[in-house]
Amino acid sequence: MDRIYGDYEEFERLSSKVATWCSEFLNGLSGRTVAVVSPPDLPRVPLSEEGVGFDEAFGEFERSIAPWLSGSCGPRFLGYVTGGATPAAQLGDWIVSSVDQNVAIPGDSIATKVELQTIEWLRQLFELPDTFHGVMTTGASASNLLGVLAGRERAGEDIGVNISEVGLSPLKIKVFAGTPHSSTLKALSIAGIGKAGMIQVPCYQGTEEIDVGALESELRQYEDHGKIVIASAGTVTGTDFDDLATISKLCREHNAWLHVDGAFGLFSRLIQDKHYLTEGIEFADSITTDCHKWLNVPYDCGVFFTKHPEVQKKILGITASYTEVQSTLPAFMDMGVEMSRRFRALPVWMALKAYGISEHRKIVKRNCHLANMLASWIENSKCYKLLCPSKLNVVLFRTVPGKCDSDKLLEKLNQGGKIFLTPGVWQRERGIRVAFSNWSTTEEDVDLLCTLLQGANN
Ligand SMILES: *Cc1c(COP(=O)(O)O)cnc(C)c1O
């Protein structure tokens, strides 16, 4: 306890030290190894009975952890869909840890109201109708799980089974998707529907977009089942969008729950001439998106939108005497997986307040522009070939035959520490995938990537 009291009394000095370290880290990002592919083992020291206090613990962090942290929040970590963290979002996140609010139930803090306003703002950012309620989650995986659970519950109701009460045993539920994200399969497994409960519907030739004719005939075949359709608003490789307007009509006709996975693709709604991609999304029952990707808020932070909070509450609502409050506000613990909840809304609130729609729109536009720029370079290159056209923020390419194979090249590039990319598969062909979602990535970074690509495959 003594050390804790000691550190507490010195909080201002200690936190300034951390602030200085963080600024230096951020300022040094351009010189830092972008991805630390093989970090060393940590010294094998047992947990000691006595602590050393923050000063020494921090010194140890600086010596044995900090040098091996990656520059993943910097401009050239272009793997997965990583995003960065804007200053306001980061500082908001710091505050979250200090104020340590538990946003499980209202009635003891303003935090629930902040989450409500944040969700309202996100709805405005994405131009979604106010029939959508929302809850902050740990990310798109958690949001997809919520979508599957809600769809499953409704599908159960449709065939007269109260799943949250009696479980899954008597169930006939099918899930339909064209190119589901891997987190959707995980959700199916967790939700007890199983991966076998999914009908993988064919996509249009050479795309990851579901063939709506094929979807219709599948839905028709399972008329007596409870049904969930999981549509993509931006697949991770081709950044393809399912035709939500038509699909939502089919879902209404066939009584299927429509969940849309727009983890990063929903941000296309910030660009006027990409609006058509998500036309019809307003008819969805539920929507997933991520704030830790294209909104550039620190990990981890996602949101789940639903038009049916009552279904949410039926599955996830709990009553316990010690959590009873008199309030007209929602208890977010009844809408998500977690009971105790971090104040995840604040960094989003801070970022939206600080940068509004316009600066976030600029990030999205710039990232798409950079993807375009890289795609054009590849099209004109003799050593590389685009695997599919770049439609949003992702570029997928491979080396031409007779040159270094794509996997080897990728390893070489990532080992170099100047850039980090991840693999991608397009129509069974392996390649390299570049995804732009960081606010700080510039044309110079793309130039550097092109120079590295030029040098690596001569
Ligand atoms: C990233 C992603 C997910 C998974 O989201 P996490 O935030 O990593 O849990 C789901 N769907 C899509 C389309 C994604 O891009």
The ligand as a MOL file (V3000), in Angstrom:
LIG
                    3D

  0  0  0     0  0            999 V3000
M  V30 BEGIN CTAB
M  V30 COUNTS 15 15 0 0 0
M  V30 BEGIN ATOM
M  V30 1 C -11.8610 -5.7490 -38.7370 0
M  V30 2 C -13.1370 -6.3340 -39.1800 0
M  V30 3 C -13.8980 -7.1430 -38.3230 0
M  V30 4 C -13.4000 -7.5430 -36.9470 0
M  V30 5 O -13.3410 -6.4230 -36.1630 0
M  V30 6 P -12.4520 -6.2590 -34.8570 0
M  V30 7 O -12.6680 -4.8340 -34.5420 0
M  V30 8 O -11.0540 -6.5800 -35.2590 0
M  V30 9 O -12.9940 -7.1730 -33.8370 0
M  V30 10 C -15.1230 -7.5730 -38.7660 0
M  V30 11 N -15.5640 -7.2800 -40.0120 0
M  V30 12 C -14.8380 -6.5370 -40.8860 0
M  V30 13 C -15.3820 -6.2520 -42.2610 0
M  V30 14 C -13.5960 -6.0300 -40.4900 0
M  V30 15 O -12.8710 -5.2870 -41.3480 0
M  V30 END ATOM
M  V30 BEGIN BOND
M  V30 1 1 1 2
M  V30 2 1 2 3
M  V30 3 2 2 14
M  V30 4 1 3 4
M  V30 5 2 3 10
M  V30 6 1 4 5
M  V30 7 1 5 6
M  V30 8 2 6 7
M  V30 9 1 6 8
M  V30 10 1 6 9
M  V30 11 1 10 11
M  V30 12 2 11 12
M  V30 13 1 12 13
M  V30 14 1 12 14
M  V30 15 1 14 15
M  V30 END BOND
M  V30 END CTAB
M  END
